[in-house]
């Protein structure tokens, strides 16, 4: 199941480059790994994550779901009950730390998460081994304001935000491959780009790393 202890362990065993997850905060100020605002899709519970305590959430079990399109190819019944719990931030970082995998964290909200995350990264000895990702540049700016120094990653960049990312430093961006024009005639703040190489070179000239997010269909 997505965002589960067993999926993190499976990735770690395969020595992947990074393990991605999403952070949400509980009613009692604990950070857990779950994609949605609510528990409905991925657990046998319901309601907003932020309105339940960690103890209440840990009484739930993850369902055999993985994203919106992926068909599970595992035996759900064979998964130990302990691996069906919603993971905490600390459990996730421990697996990343012990396996040598990077922690690729997507921020969807703050509500105190960012400060707790910075502290947890330090306590787990994960400095220099994290990517802090978000589709909301304001969250990445807040991370920098609080003293976070890890590589930040903006999902689905645009011209105006590219220069803001340059100012934040130690940054990277992604473009959604399928949304780019075939001829790539993008006006990047007065710079007209006509090829993928020109786009890559331009972003690199700003001191920013770049990747292309894969299409979600054939």
N, C-alpha and C positions, 0 to 999 in steps of 0.2 A: 504493500500500500504506500501511496505517496506520503512524504513527511512522517515516516515511521522509523523506529529504531532498527528494524530488520532491513529496511532499504538503505539506511545510512551504513549499516554494517556490510551489506552486500557490495556497496560502492567502495568502501574502504578495503575490503578483501581483494578487490580487483585493481587496487592502486590507481584509481582515477585521478585526474589532475585536481578536481575540486568537487565538493558535494554542495549542492544548492539547497537552500531552505528559505522559509518565510517566517518572520517573527510576529507574534501577536501577544498582547498583554492581558492577563487575567484580572478579575475584580480585586484580588488581593496583591496585585503588583508583581506577579511572577511572569516570566517570558516563556512562551511555549512555541513549538514549531508547528504551524498550521497555515495553510494558504488563505482560506476564506475568513471573512469577518465572523461567520457563524459556524456552528458545529454540524449543521444539518447534512451537508453533502458527504463529509468524510468520516463521520462518527455515528454511533447509534444514539447520540444525543441531539439536542436542538437548542436554538437560541444563540445570541451573541457570545463570543468568547469573553468579551470584556465584562459580562454580567455574571460570570461563574468563577468560583475560586479554583485554584489549582487542584485542591483535593476533590472537588466535584468533577472536574475534567478528567482527573486520573481514574475516576470510577467508570469512565466511559471506555469504549473500545473502538479502534479504527475499523472502518469497513474496507472490503477488498476493492477499493477504487484507486485509480492511478490517472490523474489528469482527466480531461474531458473526452479523449478519444482512444486512449490505449486500452486494449483488452488484456486483463491480467493473464499471465502465463505461469502461475504458480498455484500451489495447493494451499488455500487460505486456512483450511482446517489444521494443517501441519505447522502453522506458525505458532510458536509459544505465546501464551496469553500475555506474558510480560512484554513481548515485542509488539503488542497491539495497542499499547498505551500511547497517548499523545506525548511526544518527547518534550523535555524541557530544553531551554537554551544551553544549559550546562552539560546535559547529556550529549547533545549534538557536538558541542565544541570539544568535549573529551574524546569522542570518536575521531574527529578530525585531527586532534593533537596526537593521539596515539598512532594513527595510521600514516601521518605525514601528508594527508590531503589538505588542500586549501579549503577554508570555509568561505563559501560564496553565499552571502546573506542578502536577501532582498527585503528592503524596508518598505512597508506599505502605509505605515503610520508611525507616530512617535509616542505620545501619551506616557513618556518616561522611558520608553524602550531604549532609546539611543544611549542615554547615560548608563543604564544598566548593562547594555551591550559592551560599551567601551571598557567598563570595569571587568566584565566576565572574560573578555578577550585577553586582558592583561593577566587575570588570575589563571587562565588556562595556558598561559605561555604561548599564545598564538599571534603575538605581534609580528608583523611582516608576512603573515600567512593567511590574510583575509582579503576578500573583495567585498566592499559594501555597495550594494546595487540598489537602484530605485528608478522608477519611472517618474518620480517627483523630485525635481532638483532641489526644492526647498528642504527636503529631508537630508539630502547630501550636504547642503549648506549648513544645516543645523548640526550635523555630525562634525563638520569642521569647526564650528563655533564652540563646540564642547571639547575640542582638543583631539578629535580622532585623526589619526595619521595614516590609516590604511588606504590602499588603492580604492578609489570610488569609481562607480560605473553607472553611467546614465543610459537607461534603456530607451531606445527610439529617439535619437538626438535630432535637433534641428539647428539651423544657423545661429539664432540668437543664444541658445543655451550652450553652444559650443564654446563661445567666448567666456561665458560664465564658468564653464568647466575648467578652462585654461587658468582662470583666476584662482580657482580652488586648489589647483595643483594635484600632482600624483593621481591623474584621472584617466578614465577610459570611457568610450562611448560605443553604442551599437546602433546600427541602422537595420531596420527590417528590410531584408533583401527583397521580399515580394512587393513592397510598397514603393521601391525606387523606380523611377522612370527608366525605360529601356535605354535611352540615350543619356540619362543622368544629367539632364540640363537643369541643375540646381543652382540657384543664386545664393551662394554662401557669403553673405555680407559683401556683395560687390564682386566676388570671385565666381565666375561661371565655370562649372566643371562639366566635362563632357565624357568622362570615362571613370570606371571604378578606380583605376590607378591614380588618376588626378585627385579623386576624393580621398583615397588613402594617403597620398603624399601631402595633401593640404592639411588633413587632420594631424599627421605626424609633424608637420611644420609648426603646429601649435603646441607641440610637446605632449600630445594626447594619444593614448593607445586606441586602437579601433578594431571592431569586429563586426561581422554581419550576422544578424539573427536569422536562423533558418526559417524557411517558409513552413506554415503549419499544415500544408496539404501537398499533394503531388506536384 
